[in-house]
């Protein structure tokens, strides 16, 4: 029932034969029946070789015109008229369904990374246009997360790739609150970053229900600061991470926060991966920009105080449910940061203890000299608020 016409004629098969088989499966899933149906093999073979799909099974669940066009091309009698490859079939079907095109491994599997890992279901979007899949180490059966960044010919590819590679190198530090990178690879499809699979929700999802109690927020902030201190000892930084890049899980000690790094070392790392609309307006208060310290955006060298600012922004957001600095364009956002113009300082005072508010406000000081000078110093101050 899933054999292509050339198979039934005993001809040589190729990738387009698989395109046909997948077309039959797609047709069956979308309509509830196979495109050809008969009581005996001879009749079924005749239908596959000569009839239009669905002619023998009228009254099926209809497909949308765009999807039908994709599926029927996959079912073409002449394989020269089908999609040339499975990748092109899946991209066309995703487009017809209004979904992102799936990231696929190349036939060569590059450096062998995807020969070691089985690519599982899509978990969701990752940063900088990547997609995150659940995966499994083929030999060990260990669950992993595989972030796939598809290669593009646009002006951002080299800069985006560099940030992913920097993330992989930076996270070679063992700490219970740092995401553990297991592997990294590249091929003609793109970049593959393999990390541990963290069971739990993102911080972004956790904040959808509103601000956190200060006792919970302070504990998680303390864990982030401890992770940052471990990175700083190895020359790494968290700067620019946002709630979508942070996960909450549970271990023997209770709730734990797991953080990554944004792969930022300078303002060029930020600017080189920004789209024009982020520079000119509309999106400046989304993604990573509100979490990057103002001195970094002004071109100064990174140090631990930039991470103090980033964690201060996250702490403010956890305590109030909103960002401390908000503006429609990068220049306006930077201006608010440099002026210390918080979106709603009264909300911070109302949402947490006075001591906690003072810590967050100091972490967000425009001048790095006025902030905590290290992650450890801020961690000690958080602990003194009684929440950690």
TORNUVO-286232 format. One record per residue (C-alpha): residue in three letters; x, y, z. Coordinates in steps of 0.1 Angstrom, whole numbers, plus 5000, padded with zeros to 4 digits. Layout:
N
ALAXYZ
...
END
This chain:
388
UNK500050005000
UNK503050235005
UNK505050124975
UNK505750374947
UNK504850284911
UNK508550234902
UNK508749974930
UNK505749784917
UNK507249784882
UNK510549644895
UNK512549954886
UNK515450114904
UNK514450324934
UNK515850644949
UNK515050914974
UNK511951004955
UNK510550664963
UNK510750754999
UNK509051084991
UNK506150874977
UNK505850655008
UNK505850965030
UNK503151115008
UNK500950805013
UNK501450835051
UNK500751205051
UNK497551145030
UNK496450875054
UNK497051095085
UNK495251395070
UNK492151215055
UNK491750905075
UNK492250665046
UNK495050565022
UNK495050724987
UNK494450384971
UNK492250114986
UNK491249774972
UNK490249424983
UNK493049254965
UNK496649324955
UNK496049314918
UNK493449594919
UNK495549794944
UNK498649774920
UNK496449894891
UNK495150184911
UNK498650294922
UNK499950274886
UNK496950444869
UNK494350614891
UNK494350954908
UNK494750954946
UNK491450924964
UNK489450814933
UNK488450484950
UNK487650634984
UNK485350934979
UNK483951145009
UNK487251165028
UNK488251445052
UNK489351725029
UNK492851875030
UNK493452245026
UNK494352334990
UNK497952424999
UNK498552095018
UNK496851894990
UNK499152044964
UNK502151934984
UNK500951584992
UNK499651514956
UNK503051614942
UNK504651364965
UNK502251104951
UNK502951174914
UNK503150864892
UNK506350984875
UNK509051034902
UNK510551314881
UNK507451524890
UNK507751454928
UNK509651654953
UNK513351584946
UNK514151504983
UNK512551435016
UNK513951765029
UNK512151965002
UNK508851775009
UNK509051855046
UNK509952215040
UNK507052255015
UNK504652085039
UNK505752295068
UNK505252605047
UNK501752495037
UNK500952445074
UNK502352775084
UNK505052625105
UNK508852665107
UNK510752435083
UNK512152135103
UNK515952115107
UNK517351805091
UNK520651625092
UNK522551605060
UNK523151275043
UNK526851285053
UNK526051365089
UNK528951605090
UNK531451525117
UNK529351225128
UNK527451405156
UNK524051305143
UNK525350955138
UNK525750945176
UNK522451115185
UNK518951035174
UNK517051355166
UNK513651345184
UNK510551565185
UNK510751945183
UNK510652105218
UNK510352465207
UNK512252765193
UNK515652845206
UNK517653175205
UNK518753345174
UNK516453145151
UNK517552805162
UNK515252505170
UNK515552285200
UNK514851905197
UNK514751635222
UNK517351375213
UNK518951045225
UNK522450925225
UNK522250625202
UNK524650405221
UNK523950505257
UNK520250585255
UNK520850915275
UNK518351185268
UNK519751515255
UNK518551845240
UNK519851925205
UNK519852285194
UNK519952315156
UNK520852635139
UNK520352595102
UNK523052745079
UNK521953055061
UNK523553275034
UNK522453595051
UNK524653855067
UNK524153715102
UNK525353355098
UNK529053395107
UNK528153605138
UNK525453375150
UNK527653075145
UNK530353245165
UNK528053305194
UNK526952935195
UNK530552825195
UNK531353065223
UNK528452935243
UNK529752575239
UNK533252675249
UNK532152895278
UNK529952625294
UNK532752375299
UNK532452445337
UNK530852195360
UNK528252355382
UNK524652235392
UNK523152555379
UNK525052575346
UNK523652395315
UNK526052115306
UNK527152105270
UNK527751745258
UNK528751795222
UNK529052035193
UNK529151975156
UNK528752145122
UNK527952025087
UNK526452155055
UNK523052185072
UNK524152395101
UNK525352395137
UNK524352135163
UNK524752205200
UNK524051915223
UNK523251975260
UNK521851785289
UNK518051755287
UNK516551955316
UNK513151835328
UNK511152145338
UNK509752465325
UNK511452785314
UNK511653085336
UNK509553265310
UNK506753015314
UNK507053025352
UNK506553405351
UNK503453385330
UNK501453325362
UNK502853645377
UNK505653755400
UNK507353515424
UNK507353545462
UNK510653705472
UNK511753395492
UNK511553185460
UNK513053455438
UNK515953525461
UNK516853155463
UNK516953125425
UNK518953455422
UNK521453325447
UNK521853005426
UNK522353215394
UNK525053425411
UNK526853115423
UNK526852985388
UNK528053325375
UNK530953325400
UNK532052975388
UNK532053105352
UNK533953425361
UNK536753215375
UNK537153055340
UNK536753385321
UNK533053325311
UNK529953535314
UNK526253505314
UNK525553855301
UNK522453875280
UNK520653565290
UNK516853595292
UNK514053395308
UNK513653185276
UNK517153055281
UNK516752965317
UNK515052655330
UNK513652555364
UNK513952195376
UNK514051995408
UNK516951805424
UNK517551655458
UNK517952005473
UNK514652125459
UNK513952375431
UNK517052465410
UNK517652715383
UNK519652615352
UNK521252895332
UNK523252915300
UNK525153195284
UNK524153425255
UNK527553395239
UNK528353765242
UNK531853895247
UNK531454245232
UNK528954485217
UNK529854355183
UNK528454015192
UNK525154185200
UNK524954425170
UNK526154165144
UNK523153935152
UNK520454205155
UNK517954255128
UNK517254595114
UNK513854625131
UNK515554565165
UNK517954845158
UNK515355095145
UNK512455005167
UNK509554765174
UNK511554495191
UNK514254655212
UNK512554545245
UNK512354185235
UNK514853905235
UNK518353985249
UNK518754365247
UNK517154455280
UNK519354205298
UNK522654345284
UNK524454595307
UNK524554955292
UNK528354975293
UNK528554665271
UNK526154825246
UNK528455125246
UNK531454915236
UNK533254875270
UNK534954555279
UNK533054285298
UNK533654215334
UNK531754055363
UNK529654365369
UNK527954315335
UNK526653985348
UNK525554165381
UNK523354385359
UNK521954095339
UNK521053915370
UNK519654235385
UNK517254255355
UNK516153895359
UNK515753955397
UNK513554255390
UNK511454065365
UNK511053765389
UNK509953995417
UNK507654225397
UNK506654035365
UNK507954305343
UNK511254435329
UNK512954735346
UNK513754915314
UNK511454925284
UNK511655125251
UNK510755075215
UNK514255125201
UNK517855055211
UNK518955425216
UNK515855485238
UNK516455165258
UNK520155255263
UNK519155605274
UNK516755475300
UNK519455235314
UNK522055515316
UNK519555745333
UNK518455465357
UNK514855525346
UNK513255215358
UNK509855135344
UNK508155115378
UNK510455145408
UNK507455155431
UNK506354815419
UNK509754675430
UNK509354825465
UNK505854685468
UNK506754335455
UNK509654245478
UNK511354325510
UNK513054665514
UNK516454485517
UNK515754285485
UNK514654595466
UNK517854775476
UNK519954485463
UNK518154475430
UNK518354855426
UNK522154855433
UNK522654575407
UNK520954785381
UNK522955105387
UNK524055265354
UNK527655305366
UNK529454965371
UNK531355125399
UNK528155165419
UNK527054805415
UNK528254505434
UNK531754445422
UNK531354065419
UNK528753795418
UNK529953665452
UNK529354015467
UNK525854035454
UNK525153675465
UNK526153765500
UNK523854065499
UNK520953855486
UNK521453605514
UNK521253885539
UNK517653975527
UNK516453655543
UNK515253495510
UNK518153265503
END
